[in-house]
Structures are given as C-alpha cells and as structure tokens.
Amino acid sequence: MKPPVSERVAEEAVRWLVELQDGADEQLRRDWQRWRAADPEHERAWQRIESVNRRLRGLPPAAARAAVEGAPLHGRRQVLGMLGLAAVAAPALWLAGRQAQPWLADYHTAVGERRDIDLADGSRLSLNTDSAVNLHQDAASRGLELLRGEIQLEVASGASPFHVATAQGSLLIEQARFNLRQYADHCRLGVLEGAVQVRCAEQPERLAVVTAGQQLRFERLWLGTPQPLDTAISAWRSGMLVARDMRLADFLDELGRYQRGWLGCDPHVADLRLSGTYPLRDSLAILAMLEVALPVRISQRTRWWISVQPRHG
C-alpha cells in the first residue's frame, strides 16, 4: 500500500491547481510539468487533486475556485484530506459550499488586495487582504458579518448601534474606530477610538467593554482581558508590515497573507528574530532584505513557491 501524500507536497499540488486555473503561460506549464516529473510523490498528489477537481467542475466557478484557494487552516486541511491525508469522499462538496461563502459575500478582497468602502450610514469600512463581509443595513438597524480576514471599521454615530457578527462572538458599537481580525479559532479586536462591547458567541453573558488604546482576544466560549493596544495591528492600512522582535516564522506567516502561493520557513531558521517596517507592495523586495539582515537564503522554485532556508547547509 502506498503511503499518504505528505502535507507539504499536497499543499504544493493545491497551489499548482489554483495557478493553472488562473490562466497559465507556456513557462508556467513547463514549470508545472517539471514539478510533476521531479518526484513520484508529486505525480501521485497531482493525480489525486485532478480527481477531486473533476468532481468540482459541476459547481459554479467561484465555488470551485474557493474549494482549493487559500482558506483558513481548518478549510485547507479539508482540501489536503481530499489528497489522501484524510477521508476522501464527502469533504469535497462540503468544503466547496463552505468556502464559496466569502466569494459570494457583499464585499471581499483577493490575496494582496486592500479595499475601502463608504457605507450608507456614513461609516467607513476597510478590508485587508483575503477578507470578506456581508452587510446588514436597513432603516431600523445597521451592521455587518465578518466572514473571513481582517477589517478596520470607523463607525459613524447613528440612530441605532452598529452590530458586528463573527464566528467567535459579536460586537456592539455606538461610535468608534477599531481593527478586527478573524483567525481560525479566535478573533482579535483592537480599539483605536471610542469603545466597543464584545460578547462570546456561545456564552453571551460573557462580555467586556474595550476602550481606545486596548485590544482583546475572544473565542466562542472564552473572553480575554483587555491589554494595551499594539498599534502595529493597523499598519496594513498604510500598506506596511511592522515587526518588533518577531520570530522569522511568524513574520513569514504574516507576509504570506499578502501574496499568493506558498511561503515556507525552514525550522532551522524559524526562531531568528527581526524588527523593522516593511512595505507590503513588494514582498520579493522584503525577502531580499531578509537575506541581507539575517543568515538566510531565499529558495524560489516558481513565482509562487518560495522557501526561506539557512544560508549554509
């Protein structure tokens, strides 16, 4: 019996599928063929994901794309499951339906895109990379649901409070400016101006009021304690990524949110630390700077498969 495809190779196969569906030139197709021929495991992974892709072709294009696009961790693992890392049958259609939701949202951004929207009530919404929201506004109420990613919202004063729903809890705002990020299993709220009330999704009696200069982490059943605000959380609004004594692996995870493809870190250099302010408009330039500042080298197989390795060995 053949062993299961490794998670690393499975992720590479997923990314090849996404890249090829975006419209491939001859060079990209040659790179893809070389990747398949480089290792029998690569070819096994590709055959499995092709089988899944055939099952997705009957779906609307946005749903099929969402089924293999960069999803939150739990969604990505369902895709890997389709490749043989877990049960293969039912997750395909389940994932397609679940991950299509952000692409059908009222507003969404692609990887690397940021967007500003003026809402009808005078509030101003900004979406970070790979984010999606649904609006809920009428004459009697106003609010939105964060489906994915990160937003900054400046709530204008109005006749009714502004409600924000997430998978982990809900926010109630009279007038404030805040940053809200959805992770796989929690949310992080940072309040820049005003005050925001937070409730847990499954224990609404748990609530806290977070005021300007504070941030708070919350989950479906757990509510953290307000902490001093890390002002770097809103640097993305200016197109910047700020690192303060950050682990290299964590820095690359953040940088990877803004570029398509796979950005990996060798465990031997994962704990290197760095600080600085980096412009998000050019991630390749940031990686080049890392080679100058740290004992690392950048290994790039294709334009969307990049790994940071030790400089020697």
Secondary structure, 3 states (H helix, E strand, C coil): CCCCCCHHHHHHHHHHHHHHHCCCCHHHHHHHHHHHHHCHHHHHHHHHHHHHHHHHCCCCHHHHHHHHCCCCHHHHHHHHHHHHHCCCCCHHHHHHHHHHHHHCCCEECCCCCCEEEECCCCCEEEECCCCEEEEEECCCCEEEEEEECEEEEEECCCCCCEEEECCCEEEEEEEEEEEEEECCCCEEEEEEEEEEEEEECCCCCCEEEEECCEEEEECCCCECCCEECCHHHHHHHHCEEEEEEEEHHHHHHHHHCCCCCEEEECCCCCCCEEEEEEECCCHHHHHHHHHHHCCEEEEEEECCEEEEEECCC
